[in-house]
Amino acid sequence: MTQLSARVQTLSVGAAYAAAGFFWGALAASAPAVQARAGLDPAGYGLALGVMTLAALPVMQVFGRRVGLIRPWAIPACMLSFALGTAALAVAPGLPGLILAFAILGAASGALDISLNSRIARIEEDTGGRLFNRMHAVFPLAMLGASAGAGWLRGEGVGLAAIFGGVTLILVASASIERVCGRHQTPDALPARRGTASLRGVALLFGVMAACSAFQESSSNSWAAIFLETVRGAAPALSGLAPAAFVLGLALGRLAAHELEARLTARGTVTLAACLALPAFALLPHAGPVWLLLALFLVAGMGVGPIEPAVFRAVARGADPARRGPMLATVTSVAYMGYLLSPPILGQISTQFGWTAMWGTAAVAAGLVAALSRVRPASGQTGLGG
């Protein structure tokens, strides 16, 4: 791969991350309106969000085994499927339409995660560069703009159809760009059936760490705007800043982790990050002014951000190219359990025990990441290092 080709492909992958971030940012800021349109309470909305992950899990297992064989088409196909789900969400007529849209979005999102991580690993392998943290930082930065923008648009009276219709066009454009920039990729060889035992033990450890990270990320993306708007009485424009502050923290945390890679081991970085998120989540229900709540969401995001890039980079570098897709699919499937469990669990907790207990559960997940980051895999297995 030439330097110019690597740069073009990196920019294209970054555009795909940005397009996905636009969707999730718009959804986070529009969550109160989506919930109200479907006529759901917090517990019901949490269960509806869980449909995304239920749809993603089987798709990821099948797609992960084939992503290397359809590499030139993988990301564009996922982006177009994502656009279809977003268009369905734009016009979803009540609960049945919402469930259908979430199912399509979950399947597309899971496959897209595998495709993008596999693609980054290939570019890193070909160029010797370090891209995981930087590419994963593009996603929350796009979420930041979309979350704040969608909150402002809702405050101006713009409806869900217009907001998600615009995101649909962005996703289609990104798919077209990626198809042009990535058309010269070569498929991987068929996965080997042997030689993966050394990775299987650590895959569960990494997957659980990523699942805890996903649990925390989903807690803020799903409930931050609802918390400010329905509990603290903030206006839509202000409530939209809550997920925006969190995703800004995600980006800052990942960019900081990229700079710290030369000074700290991945293990030390993840431990430090988790210890930053824990008190931030614990203090959320006790903070009074809106500015303090936004600051805590920012700090929590900085603690959550570095975890998933560290996990996926370790797996991608430890697996041979032919097994990279299946291994990423396995770890991503376990990680998605965090996205699956977070909405229904936290929705039930907030309904039954209140918001203090809900944000406290997110703090416990951060503590579990800190503990797991200190576990050293058996000799010969790939770990976080240090």
N, C-alpha and C positions, 0 to 999 in steps of 0.2 A: 504494500500500500504506500503510495507516494505521500509526501507531506501535504500537498494540496488536497488529495483525495481524502486523507484522514481528517483534515480541517473541515471539508465540506460535509462529510458524513457526521462529524461531531456536531456541527451546527444544525444539521437536519434532525439528529436525535434530540438535541436541545429544544428544537421547535416542537417536537412531539411531546416532550415533557411539559413544555409551556402550555400547549393546547389542552392536555389532560388537566393541568393545574387550573386553567380557566374554568373548566367544568366544576371541579371540586370546590373552588372558591365561590362560584356562583351558587352552588347547592348549599354550602355552609351558611352563607349570608341570607339565602332565601328559605332556609329551613322552617322558620315560623309560618311563612305563607304556604309552603308545601304541606306542612302538617295541618294547617287550618283548612286548606282546600280539600284534603282527604277526610276531614272530620275526625282526626285521631287525637287521643291524649298522649302524653309523653311515652307511656308504656307501649301503646299501640304503634306509635311512630318508630319506636326502637325496634319492635318486631318487624315492621315493614323494611327498615334499613337492613335487617339481618338477611332479607331475601337476596340482597346483592351478593353476600358471601356464599350463601347456599348455592346460588347459580354459578359462582366462580369456581368452587372447589372441584367438581368433576371436569369442567372445561380445562382447568390448569393441568390436571393429571394427564389428559389426552394430548393437549397442546404442547406440554413440556417435552413429550417424547418425540414430537415432530417439528419443533420450531427450527432446529438446525437444518432440516431437509427442505423447508420452504422459506429460508431466510430472506430472499429478495422480496417476498410478498407478505411476510409475517406482520411487520408493523403497519403497513398500509391497510391490510385487512382488518386488523384490530381497531385502527382509528376509524374506519368506516362503520364498523359495528358499534363503536362508541357513539358515533354521530347519530346512528339510528336510534339508540336508546335515549340520547339527549332530545331528539326530535319527539320521541314518544312522551318523554317527561314534560315537554313544553305544552302538549295538548292533552295530557292525561286527564280523563273525565272522572275524577273521584278515585276511590280506593282500588278498584280493579285495574284501572289504567296505570295507577302508581306502581302497583305490584309488577305489572308487565314491564314497565319502563325500568324498574329497579333490577329485574331479572336480566334483561338485556345488558344493562350497564354493568352489572356484576360480572357476567361472563366475559364481556369485552375488556373490562378493567383487569381482571386476573390474567388473561392471555397477554394483554399489553405489558403488564409488569414483567412477565417472563421474557417477552421479546426484547424490551428495552435493556434489561439487565444483561441478557445474553449478548446483545449488540455492543454494549459498553465494554464487556469483557473481551470481545473480539478486537475492538479498537485498541484497548490497552495492551493486549497481547501483541498486536501488530506494530505498535508504536513505542511501547515501553512507557507510556505516559500514565498519569494518575487522573482518572476522570470521574470515579464513582461519586465522591462527595460533591464535586462541582455540578455534575449533571443532576444529581438528586436535589441540589440547591435551586436549580432552575424551577422545579416543580412548585415549591412553596412561594417563590417570588411571584410566579404567575398567579398562584392562589391569592396572594396578598392583593394584587391589583384587582382581580376579579371579585374577591370578597368585598373590598371597600367599594368598588364600582357598583356591584349588585345591590349593596345596602343603600347607596346613594340613589340608584334608580328606583328602588322600592319606595324610598322616601318621597320621590317625585311622582309616584303613582304609576310607574311602569309595571306591567303585569308579567307573570311568569312566562307566558308564551313568547313575548318579545325577548326576555332575558335569555332563555334557553334556546330560542331560535337563533340568536346571534352566536351563541357558543357552538351550535351545530355547524354553522358555516365555517368557523375557525377550525373545527376538527376535520372537516372535509378538505379544507385548504392544506392542513398539515399532512394529511394522508397523501395528497397529490405531490407535495414537495418531497416527502420521503420516498415515494415510488420512483421519482426521477433521480434523486441523489443516491439511493441504495440499490439501483437496478443491477449493478455490476458485482454484487456480492456473490460468493460461491457457497453452495450448500455444504454442511458438514458431512462427515462420514457417518454411517450407521453407528449407533451407540454400541459399545462393547458390552458383553454380558458379564464380564468378570473384571476384577480389579477395583471394585468400588467399596469393598468392605471397610476400608480405612476411613471412608467419608460418612458411612451410615450412622456411626455412633455420634459424631459431632453434628450431623444434620439436625437431629432432634434438639440438641442444646441450642444451636443457632436459631432454629425455628421458634423455640419457646421465647428466646430473647426478642426476636423480631415480633412475635405475637404480643408480648407485653408492650413493646413500643407501639404497635398498631392499636392496641387497646387504649393507650393514652392518647394517641393521635385522634382516634375516632371520638373519644370522649369530648375533646375540644371542638373538633369540626362539627359534630352532631349537636352539641348542647350549649356551646358558648353563647351563640346569638340568642337561643331560647332562654338561657339563664338571665342574660342581661335584660331581655325585652319583657319576659313574663314575670320574673321574680324581682328584678331591680327597677322595672318600669322605664327602661331606656327607650328612646325613639329608635326606629329601624336603622337610621343612619349611624347611630352610636352602637347599636347591637351588632351591626355588620363589622364594626372595627374589632370586635372580640376575636372571631376566627382570623381576622387579618393580622392582629397582633401575634397570635399563636403561630401562624405560618411564616411571618417575618422571623420569629424566633427559630423556626425550623431551618430557614435559609441561613441565618447567621450562625447557628450551631454547626451546620454542615460546612460552611466556608471556614469557620474556625478550626474544625476538625481537619480539613484539608491542609491548613497551615501547620497544624500540630503534628502531622504525620511524621515529620522529620525529627521531632523532639520527644514525642510520647508514643508508646506502643498503642495499638488499637484497643487493647485491654484497658490500659490506663485512661484513654480518652472516653471509652464507654462508661467506665466506672464514675469518672468525674461528671460526665453529662447526666447520668442517672441520679447522682447525688444533688445535682442542681434542680432537677425536675421535682423531686420528692417534696421538698418544703413549699415549692410554688403551688403545687396542686393542693397541698394540705391547708394552705392559707387562703385559698380562693373564697370559700364561703364566709370567711370572717372579715374580708376587706370591705371597707365602706365606699369610698369615692370611686367613681367609674375609672378615673385615671390610674388608680392603684390596681384595680382589677385588670385593666389592659396591660399594666406592667407585669403582673404575675403571669398572665397568659403568654407574654413575650418570653419571660424566663423559662416557663414550662416548655415552650417550643424549643428553646435553645438546648434544653436537656434531652428532649426526645429526638431531635434532628439527627445526631450522628450515629444512632444505633443501627438502623436498617442499612445504610451504605456500608458500614463496617462488616455487617453480617454477609451481605450479598457479595462484597468484594472478596472476602475470605473464601466463600464457597466457590466463586467463579475461578479464583486463582488456584484452588486446591484440586479442582476436577479437571480431567483431561477434556479437550474440546468436544469429543464425541459424547461425553457424559454430562457436559455442562448444562444442557437444557433440562434433562430429567432431574438433575440434582437441584437446580434452581427451582424447578416445579415443586419438588418435595418440600424444600425450605419455605417457598412462597405459600404453599398450601397450609403449612403449619402456621405461618405468620398470619394468614388470612383468618385463622380462628380468632385472632384478636379483634379483627374487624367484625366477624360474625357475632362474637359474644358481647362486645362492648355495648352496642345499642340496646339489645333487650335487657341485659343485666343492669346497666346503669339506668335505663328507663324504669325498670321495676324498683330499683333502689331509691330513685328520686321520688317515685310515687308512694312507696311504702315507708321510707325512713327519712326522706328529705334530701336536700342538696348537699348538706354537710357530709352525709354518709357517701353520697355519690362521688364527690370530688376526693374524699378520703380513699375511696377504692382505687382511683387513678393514682394516688400517691403510693398505695401499697404496690401497684404494678411497677412503679419506678423503683421501689426498694427491691423488688424481685429481680429486675434487670441488673442492679448493682451487685446483688449476690451472685447471680449466674455468670456475670462477667469475670468473676474471680475463679470460676471452676476451670481447671486445666484438663483438656482432653487427654486420653491415654496416649502413650508414646506412639509416634508414627502417624497420629491423626493431625489434621489441619486445625489450628486454633487461631485465636485473635492475636497471638504473639505476646511475648514478654511475660 
